[in-house]
Amino acid sequence: MCMTGPSKEDERGLNRRIDSLRRERDSVRRLLEQASMDGVRESVKRLNKRLDRLDSELSGENGN
């Protein structure tokens, strides 16, 4: 009984599947990075607002 390796067609199909998975992985990675940056951006906005409020309170602009 002679066992042969995968055919060229099988190899091409496997390579296409691997390429497809790599593209999907890269796409997911970009989406996660974008979501992470959006979260960081929102955190920075909140911190800026908090710092502005604290600065106003310290300078006496709130009328206290």
PDB file of N, CA, C and O in Angstrom:
ATOM      1  N   MET A   1       0.847  -1.176   0.000  1.00  0.00           N
ATOM      2  CA  MET A   1       0.000   0.000   0.000  1.00  0.00           C
ATOM      3  C   MET A   1       0.892   1.239   0.000  1.00  0.00           C
ATOM      4  O   MET A   1       1.755   1.382   0.867  1.00  0.00           O
ATOM      5  N   CYS A   2       0.697   2.103  -0.934  1.00  0.00           N
ATOM      6  CA  CYS A   2       1.533   3.287  -1.096  1.00  0.00           C
ATOM      7  C   CYS A   2       0.754   4.519  -0.651  1.00  0.00           C
ATOM      8  O   CYS A   2      -0.316   4.818  -1.181  1.00  0.00           O
ATOM      9  N   MET A   3       1.306   5.226   0.329  1.00  0.00           N
ATOM     10  CA  MET A   3       0.667   6.451   0.824  1.00  0.00           C
ATOM     11  C   MET A   3       1.332   7.641   0.137  1.00  0.00           C
ATOM     12  O   MET A   3       2.556   7.771   0.159  1.00  0.00           O
ATOM     13  N   THR A   4       0.561   8.469  -0.444  1.00  0.00           N
ATOM     14  CA  THR A   4       1.102   9.668  -1.072  1.00  0.00           C
ATOM     15  C   THR A   4       0.732  10.870  -0.220  1.00  0.00           C
ATOM     16  O   THR A   4      -0.232  10.838   0.544  1.00  0.00           O
ATOM     17  N   GLY A   5       1.506  11.916  -0.365  1.00  0.00           N
ATOM     18  CA  GLY A   5       1.239  13.141   0.384  1.00  0.00           C
ATOM     19  C   GLY A   5       0.041  13.866  -0.191  1.00  0.00           C
ATOM     20  O   GLY A   5      -0.599  13.385  -1.127  1.00  0.00           O
ATOM     21  N   PRO A   6      -0.254  15.004   0.360  1.00  0.00           N
ATOM     22  CA  PRO A   6      -1.391  15.772  -0.146  1.00  0.00           C
ATOM     23  C   PRO A   6      -1.142  16.210  -1.585  1.00  0.00           C
ATOM     24  O   PRO A   6      -0.009  16.491  -1.977  1.00  0.00           O
ATOM     25  N   SER A   7      -2.201  16.261  -2.348  1.00  0.00           N
ATOM     26  CA  SER A   7      -2.068  16.700  -3.736  1.00  0.00           C
ATOM     27  C   SER A   7      -1.824  18.198  -3.787  1.00  0.00           C
ATOM     28  O   SER A   7      -2.033  18.915  -2.808  1.00  0.00           O
ATOM     29  N   LYS A   8      -1.383  18.648  -4.933  1.00  0.00           N
ATOM     30  CA  LYS A   8      -1.142  20.091  -5.122  1.00  0.00           C
ATOM     31  C   LYS A   8      -2.430  20.871  -4.874  1.00  0.00           C
ATOM     32  O   LYS A   8      -2.409  21.962  -4.304  1.00  0.00           O
ATOM     33  N   GLU A   9      -3.531  20.306  -5.302  1.00  0.00           N
ATOM     34  CA  GLU A   9      -4.829  20.971  -5.097  1.00  0.00           C
ATOM     35  C   GLU A   9      -5.148  21.084  -3.613  1.00  0.00           C
ATOM     36  O   GLU A   9      -5.634  22.119  -3.156  1.00  0.00           O
ATOM     37  N   ASP A  10      -4.873  20.014  -2.856  1.00  0.00           N
ATOM     38  CA  ASP A  10      -5.092  20.048  -1.409  1.00  0.00           C
ATOM     39  C   ASP A  10      -4.200  21.092  -0.747  1.00  0.00           C
ATOM     40  O   ASP A  10      -4.631  21.814   0.151  1.00  0.00           O
ATOM     41  N   GLU A  11      -2.944  21.160  -1.205  1.00  0.00           N
ATOM     42  CA  GLU A  11      -2.005  22.137  -0.643  1.00  0.00           C
ATOM     43  C   GLU A  11      -2.462  23.559  -0.928  1.00  0.00           C
ATOM     44  O   GLU A  11      -2.391  24.427  -0.058  1.00  0.00           O
ATOM     45  N   ARG A  12      -2.934  23.796  -2.157  1.00  0.00           N
ATOM     46  CA  ARG A  12      -3.411  25.140  -2.500  1.00  0.00           C
ATOM     47  C   ARG A  12      -4.622  25.508  -1.648  1.00  0.00           C
ATOM     48  O   ARG A  12      -4.731  26.636  -1.166  1.00  0.00           O
ATOM     49  N   GLY A  13      -5.519  24.563  -1.466  1.00  0.00           N
ATOM     50  CA  GLY A  13      -6.692  24.818  -0.630  1.00  0.00           C
ATOM     51  C   GLY A  13      -6.298  25.121   0.803  1.00  0.00           C
ATOM     52  O   GLY A  13      -6.850  26.020   1.436  1.00  0.00           O
ATOM     53  N   LEU A  14      -5.343  24.366   1.304  1.00  0.00           N
ATOM     54  CA  LEU A  14      -4.863  24.604   2.667  1.00  0.00           C
ATOM     55  C   LEU A  14      -4.201  25.976   2.767  1.00  0.00           C
ATOM     56  O   LEU A  14      -4.426  26.709   3.730  1.00  0.00           O
ATOM     57  N   ASN A  15      -3.384  26.322   1.773  1.00  0.00           N
ATOM     58  CA  ASN A  15      -2.720  27.633   1.782  1.00  0.00           C
ATOM     59  C   ASN A  15      -3.732  28.766   1.709  1.00  0.00           C
ATOM     60  O   ASN A  15      -3.570  29.788   2.375  1.00  0.00           O
ATOM     61  N   ARG A  16      -4.777  28.592   0.904  1.00  0.00           N
ATOM     62  CA  ARG A  16      -5.829  29.623   0.831  1.00  0.00           C
ATOM     63  C   ARG A  16      -6.510  29.781   2.192  1.00  0.00           C
ATOM     64  O   ARG A  16      -6.782  30.896   2.636  1.00  0.00           O
ATOM     65  N   ARG A  17      -6.778  28.650   2.842  1.00  0.00           N
ATOM     66  CA  ARG A  17      -7.432  28.699   4.166  1.00  0.00           C
ATOM     67  C   ARG A  17      -6.532  29.388   5.183  1.00  0.00           C
ATOM     68  O   ARG A  17      -7.002  30.192   5.987  1.00  0.00           O
ATOM     69  N   ILE A  18      -5.251  29.077   5.150  1.00  0.00           N
ATOM     70  CA  ILE A  18      -4.302  29.722   6.069  1.00  0.00           C
ATOM     71  C   ILE A  18      -4.250  31.219   5.801  1.00  0.00           C
ATOM     72  O   ILE A  18      -4.268  32.014   6.742  1.00  0.00           O
ATOM     73  N   ASP A  19      -4.186  31.616   4.536  1.00  0.00           N
ATOM     74  CA  ASP A  19      -4.165  33.046   4.193  1.00  0.00           C
ATOM     75  C   ASP A  19      -5.441  33.738   4.668  1.00  0.00           C
ATOM     76  O   ASP A  19      -5.400  34.858   5.178  1.00  0.00           O
ATOM     77  N   SER A  20      -6.562  33.063   4.496  1.00  0.00           N
ATOM     78  CA  SER A  20      -7.840  33.624   4.932  1.00  0.00           C
ATOM     79  C   SER A  20      -7.853  33.811   6.455  1.00  0.00           C
ATOM     80  O   SER A  20      -8.306  34.839   6.959  1.00  0.00           O
ATOM     81  N   LEU A  21      -7.360  32.822   7.164  1.00  0.00           N
ATOM     82  CA  LEU A  21      -7.316  32.926   8.632  1.00  0.00           C
ATOM     83  C   LEU A  21      -6.377  34.048   9.073  1.00  0.00           C
ATOM     84  O   LEU A  21      -6.657  34.749  10.045  1.00  0.00           O
ATOM     85  N   ARG A  22      -5.278  34.213   8.367  1.00  0.00           N
ATOM     86  CA  ARG A  22      -4.351  35.312   8.706  1.00  0.00           C
ATOM     87  C   ARG A  22      -5.021  36.671   8.493  1.00  0.00           C
ATOM     88  O   ARG A  22      -4.885  37.577   9.316  1.00  0.00           O
ATOM     89  N   ARG A  23      -5.740  36.798   7.388  1.00  0.00           N
ATOM     90  CA  ARG A  23      -6.439  38.073   7.124  1.00  0.00           C
ATOM     91  C   ARG A  23      -7.492  38.337   8.191  1.00  0.00           C
ATOM     92  O   ARG A  23      -7.629  39.464   8.665  1.00  0.00           O
ATOM     93  N   GLU A  24      -8.238  37.298   8.572  1.00  0.00           N
ATOM     94  CA  GLU A  24      -9.242  37.454   9.627  1.00  0.00           C
ATOM     95  C   GLU A  24      -8.584  37.842  10.947  1.00  0.00           C
ATOM     96  O   GLU A  24      -9.077  38.719  11.656  1.00  0.00           O
ATOM     97  N   ARG A  25      -7.467  37.186  11.276  1.00  0.00           N
ATOM     98  CA  ARG A  25      -6.744  37.502  12.505  1.00  0.00           C
ATOM     99  C   ARG A  25      -6.296  38.967  12.504  1.00  0.00           C
ATOM    100  O   ARG A  25      -6.458  39.674  13.498  1.00  0.00           O
ATOM    101  N   ASP A  26      -5.733  39.412  11.380  1.00  0.00           N
ATOM    102  CA  ASP A  26      -5.269  40.800  11.288  1.00  0.00           C
ATOM    103  C   ASP A  26      -6.421  41.776  11.404  1.00  0.00           C
ATOM    104  O   ASP A  26      -6.286  42.834  12.021  1.00  0.00           O
ATOM    105  N   SER A  27      -7.549  41.428  10.816  1.00  0.00           N
ATOM    106  CA  SER A  27      -8.730  42.280  10.903  1.00  0.00           C
ATOM    107  C   SER A  27      -9.219  42.382  12.342  1.00  0.00           C
ATOM    108  O   SER A  27      -9.537  43.472  12.818  1.00  0.00           O
ATOM    109  N   VAL A  28      -9.280  41.260  13.027  1.00  0.00           N
ATOM    110  CA  VAL A  28      -9.712  41.259  14.430  1.00  0.00           C
ATOM    111  C   VAL A  28      -8.724  42.055  15.280  1.00  0.00           C
ATOM    112  O   VAL A  28      -9.125  42.806  16.169  1.00  0.00           O
ATOM    113  N   ARG A  29      -7.447  41.889  15.006  1.00  0.00           N
ATOM    114  CA  ARG A  29      -6.422  42.625  15.756  1.00  0.00           C
ATOM    115  C   ARG A  29      -6.621  44.136  15.585  1.00  0.00           C
ATOM    116  O   ARG A  29      -6.552  44.895  16.553  1.00  0.00           O
ATOM    117  N   ARG A  30      -6.870  44.561  14.333  1.00  0.00           N
ATOM    118  CA  ARG A  30      -7.091  45.995  14.089  1.00  0.00           C
ATOM    119  C   ARG A  30      -8.331  46.498  14.814  1.00  0.00           C
ATOM    120  O   ARG A  30      -8.321  47.589  15.383  1.00  0.00           O
ATOM    121  N   LEU A  31      -9.396  45.707  14.795  1.00  0.00           N
ATOM    122  CA  LEU A  31     -10.623  46.108  15.499  1.00  0.00           C
ATOM    123  C   LEU A  31     -10.387  46.225  16.992  1.00  0.00           C
ATOM    124  O   LEU A  31     -10.869  47.166  17.623  1.00  0.00           O
ATOM    125  N   LEU A  32      -9.657  45.286  17.563  1.00  0.00           N
ATOM    126  CA  LEU A  32      -9.364  45.334  18.997  1.00  0.00           C
ATOM    127  C   LEU A  32      -8.489  46.536  19.343  1.00  0.00           C
ATOM    128  O   LEU A  32      -8.707  47.196  20.359  1.00  0.00           O
ATOM    129  N   GLU A  33      -7.508  46.816  18.502  1.00  0.00           N
ATOM    130  CA  GLU A  33      -6.656  47.985  18.741  1.00  0.00           C
ATOM    131  C   GLU A  33      -7.472  49.266  18.658  1.00  0.00           C
ATOM    132  O   GLU A  33      -7.293  50.176  19.469  1.00  0.00           O
ATOM    133  N   GLN A  34      -8.368  49.337  17.678  1.00  0.00           N
ATOM    134  CA  GLN A  34      -9.218  50.516  17.531  1.00  0.00           C
ATOM    135  C   GLN A  34     -10.124  50.671  18.744  1.00  0.00           C
ATOM    136  O   GLN A  34     -10.283  51.777  19.262  1.00  0.00           O
ATOM    137  N   ALA A  35     -10.715  49.577  19.200  1.00  0.00           N
ATOM    138  CA  ALA A  35     -11.592  49.629  20.377  1.00  0.00           C
ATOM    139  C   ALA A  35     -10.803  50.050  21.606  1.00  0.00           C
ATOM    140  O   ALA A  35     -11.293  50.819  22.432  1.00  0.00           O
ATOM    141  N   SER A  36      -9.599  49.551  21.722  1.00  0.00           N
ATOM    142  CA  SER A  36      -8.753  49.920  22.847  1.00  0.00           C
ATOM    143  C   SER A  36      -8.424  51.406  22.807  1.00  0.00           C
ATOM    144  O   SER A  36      -8.462  52.082  23.835  1.00  0.00           O
ATOM    145  N   MET A  37      -8.102  51.916  21.620  1.00  0.00           N
ATOM    146  CA  MET A  37      -7.789  53.336  21.484  1.00  0.00           C
ATOM    147  C   MET A  37      -9.017  54.188  21.772  1.00  0.00           C
ATOM    148  O   MET A  37      -8.895  55.260  22.366  1.00  0.00           O
ATOM    149  N   ASP A  38     -10.185  53.737  21.368  1.00  0.00           N
ATOM    150  CA  ASP A  38     -11.412  54.474  21.678  1.00  0.00           C
ATOM    151  C   ASP A  38     -11.610  54.548  23.185  1.00  0.00           C
ATOM    152  O   ASP A  38     -11.989  55.591  23.717  1.00  0.00           O
ATOM    153  N   GLY A  39     -11.351  53.438  23.872  1.00  0.00           N
ATOM    154  CA  GLY A  39     -11.476  53.425  25.330  1.00  0.00           C
ATOM    155  C   GLY A  39     -10.485  54.368  25.982  1.00  0.00           C
ATOM    156  O   GLY A  39     -10.831  55.086  26.920  1.00  0.00           O
ATOM    157  N   VAL A  40      -9.264  54.372  25.496  1.00  0.00           N
ATOM    158  CA  VAL A  40      -8.237  55.271  26.033  1.00  0.00           C
ATOM    159  C   VAL A  40      -8.638  56.715  25.780  1.00  0.00           C
ATOM    160  O   VAL A  40      -8.493  57.569  26.656  1.00  0.00           O
ATOM    161  N   ARG A  41      -9.144  56.989  24.578  1.00  0.00           N
ATOM    162  CA  ARG A  41      -9.551  58.352  24.222  1.00  0.00           C
ATOM    163  C   ARG A  41     -10.647  58.839  25.172  1.00  0.00           C
ATOM    164  O   ARG A  41     -10.600  59.972  25.652  1.00  0.00           O
ATOM    165  N   GLU A  42     -11.631  57.978  25.439  1.00  0.00           N
ATOM    166  CA  GLU A  42     -12.710  58.352  26.358  1.00  0.00           C
ATOM    167  C   GLU A  42     -12.176  58.583  27.772  1.00  0.00           C
ATOM    168  O   GLU A  42     -12.606  59.510  28.458  1.00  0.00           O
ATOM    169  N   SER A  43     -11.252  57.751  28.197  1.00  0.00           N
ATOM    170  CA  SER A  43     -10.657  57.927  29.534  1.00  0.00           C
ATOM    171  C   SER A  43      -9.927  59.251  29.635  1.00  0.00           C
ATOM    172  O   SER A  43     -10.022  59.942  30.650  1.00  0.00           O
ATOM    173  N   VAL A  44      -9.201  59.607  28.588  1.00  0.00           N
ATOM    174  CA  VAL A  44      -8.471  60.876  28.582  1.00  0.00           C
ATOM    175  C   VAL A  44      -9.457  62.047  28.631  1.00  0.00           C
ATOM    176  O   VAL A  44      -9.216  63.025  29.338  1.00  0.00           O
ATOM    177  N   LYS A  45     -10.554  61.958  27.893  1.00  0.00           N
ATOM    178  CA  LYS A  45     -11.568  63.024  27.931  1.00  0.00           C
ATOM    179  C   LYS A  45     -12.132  63.181  29.337  1.00  0.00           C
ATOM    180  O   LYS A  45     -12.273  64.299  29.831  1.00  0.00           O
ATOM    181  N   ARG A  46     -12.455  62.054  29.986  1.00  0.00           N
ATOM    182  CA  ARG A  46     -12.992  62.126  31.352  1.00  0.00           C
ATOM    183  C   ARG A  46     -11.981  62.719  32.315  1.00  0.00           C
ATOM    184  O   ARG A  46     -12.332  63.531  33.171  1.00  0.00           O
ATOM    185  N   LEU A  47     -10.735  62.319  32.176  1.00  0.00           N
ATOM    186  CA  LEU A  47      -9.689  62.859  33.045  1.00  0.00           C
ATOM    187  C   LEU A  47      -9.494  64.356  32.810  1.00  0.00           C
ATOM    188  O   LEU A  47      -9.286  65.109  33.762  1.00  0.00           O
ATOM    189  N   ASN A  48      -9.559  64.790  31.556  1.00  0.00           N
ATOM    190  CA  ASN A  48      -9.431  66.223  31.272  1.00  0.00           C
ATOM    191  C   ASN A  48     -10.563  67.016  31.916  1.00  0.00           C
ATOM    192  O   ASN A  48     -10.333  68.085  32.483  1.00  0.00           O
ATOM    193  N   LYS A  49     -11.784  66.493  31.829  1.00  0.00           N
ATOM    194  CA  LYS A  49     -12.920  67.180  32.457  1.00  0.00           C
ATOM    195  C   LYS A  49     -12.736  67.246  33.965  1.00  0.00           C
ATOM    196  O   LYS A  49     -13.002  68.273  34.589  1.00  0.00           O
ATOM    197  N   ARG A  50     -12.279  66.145  34.542  1.00  0.00           N
ATOM    198  CA  ARG A  50     -12.070  66.118  35.997  1.00  0.00           C
ATOM    199  C   ARG A  50     -10.978  67.116  36.393  1.00  0.00           C
ATOM    200  O   ARG A  50     -11.116  67.833  37.384  1.00  0.00           O
ATOM    201  N   LEU A  51      -9.901  67.156  35.621  1.00  0.00           N
ATOM    202  CA  LEU A  51      -8.829  68.110  35.916  1.00  0.00           C
ATOM    203  C   LEU A  51      -9.308  69.549  35.773  1.00  0.00           C
ATOM    204  O   LEU A  51      -8.928  70.412  36.564  1.00  0.00           O
ATOM    205  N   ASP A  52     -10.141  69.813  34.768  1.00  0.00           N
ATOM    206  CA  ASP A  52     -10.699  71.160  34.609  1.00  0.00           C
ATOM    207  C   ASP A  52     -11.546  71.544  35.819  1.00  0.00           C
ATOM    208  O   ASP A  52     -11.455  72.667  36.315  1.00  0.00           O
ATOM    209  N   ARG A  53     -12.384  70.595  36.300  1.00  0.00           N
ATOM    210  CA  ARG A  53     -13.209  70.879  37.488  1.00  0.00           C
ATOM    211  C   ARG A  53     -12.341  71.140  38.714  1.00  0.00           C
ATOM    212  O   ARG A  53     -12.585  72.075  39.476  1.00  0.00           O
ATOM    213  N   LEU A  54     -11.329  70.302  38.890  1.00  0.00           N
ATOM    214  CA  LEU A  54     -10.445  70.486  40.040  1.00  0.00           C
ATOM    215  C   LEU A  54      -9.697  71.817  39.947  1.00  0.00           C
ATOM    216  O   LEU A  54      -9.527  72.508  40.951  1.00  0.00           O
ATOM    217  N   ASP A  55      -9.261  72.167  38.764  1.00  0.00           N
ATOM    218  CA  ASP A  55      -8.569  73.435  38.572  1.00  0.00           C
ATOM    219  C   ASP A  55      -9.489  74.608  38.906  1.00  0.00           C
ATOM    220  O   ASP A  55      -9.072  75.580  39.536  1.00  0.00           O
ATOM    221  N   SER A  56     -10.752  74.500  38.475  1.00  0.00           N
ATOM    222  CA  SER A  56     -11.724  75.560  38.782  1.00  0.00           C
ATOM    223  C   SER A  56     -11.943  75.662  40.269  1.00  0.00           C
ATOM    224  O   SER A  56     -11.987  76.765  40.814  1.00  0.00           O
ATOM    225  N   GLU A  57     -12.083  74.528  40.940  1.00  0.00           N
ATOM    226  CA  GLU A  57     -12.310  74.536  42.381  1.00  0.00           C
ATOM    227  C   GLU A  57     -11.109  75.137  43.121  1.00  0.00           C
ATOM    228  O   GLU A  57     -11.278  75.917  44.059  1.00  0.00           O
ATOM    229  N   LEU A  58      -9.922  74.776  42.703  1.00  0.00           N
ATOM    230  CA  LEU A  58      -8.709  75.275  43.360  1.00  0.00           C
ATOM    231  C   LEU A  58      -8.513  76.768  43.125  1.00  0.00           C
ATOM    232  O   LEU A  58      -7.976  77.460  43.990  1.00  0.00           O
ATOM    233  N   SER A  59      -8.935  77.272  41.977  1.00  0.00           N
ATOM    234  CA  SER A  59      -8.750  78.684  41.682  1.00  0.00           C
ATOM    235  C   SER A  59      -9.887  79.532  42.222  1.00  0.00           C
ATOM    236  O   SER A  59      -9.849  80.759  42.130  1.00  0.00           O
ATOM    237  N   GLY A  60     -10.919  78.870  42.796  1.00  0.00           N
ATOM    238  CA  GLY A  60     -12.016  79.599  43.381  1.00  0.00           C
ATOM    239  C   GLY A  60     -13.051  80.068  42.393  1.00  0.00           C
ATOM    240  O   GLY A  60     -13.852  80.942  42.725  1.00  0.00           O
ATOM    241  N   GLU A  61     -13.070  79.532  41.199  1.00  0.00           N
ATOM    242  CA  GLU A  61     -14.020  79.959  40.179  1.00  0.00           C
ATOM    243  C   GLU A  61     -15.424  79.423  40.405  1.00  0.00           C
ATOM    244  O   GLU A  61     -16.362  79.861  39.740  1.00  0.00           O
ATOM    245  N   ASN A  62     -15.587  78.490  41.324  1.00  0.00           N
ATOM    246  CA  ASN A  62     -16.912  77.906  41.563  1.00  0.00           C
ATOM    247  C   ASN A  62     -17.733  78.746  42.524  1.00  0.00           C
ATOM    248  O   ASN A  62     -18.892  78.426  42.788  1.00  0.00           O
ATOM    249  N   GLY A  63     -17.157  79.804  43.046  1.00  0.00           N
ATOM    250  CA  GLY A  63     -17.913  80.659  43.960  1.00  0.00           C
ATOM    251  C   GLY A  63     -17.963  80.113  45.371  1.00  0.00           C
ATOM    252  O   GLY A  63     -18.784  80.568  46.168  1.00  0.00           O
ATOM    253  N   ASN A  64     -17.113  79.148  45.713  1.00  0.00           N
ATOM    254  CA  ASN A  64     -17.076  78.581  47.072  1.00  0.00           C
ATOM    255  C   ASN A  64     -16.253  79.422  47.981  1.00  0.00           C
ATOM    256  O   ASN A  64     -16.111  79.099  49.160  1.00  0.00           O
TER     257      ASN A  64
END
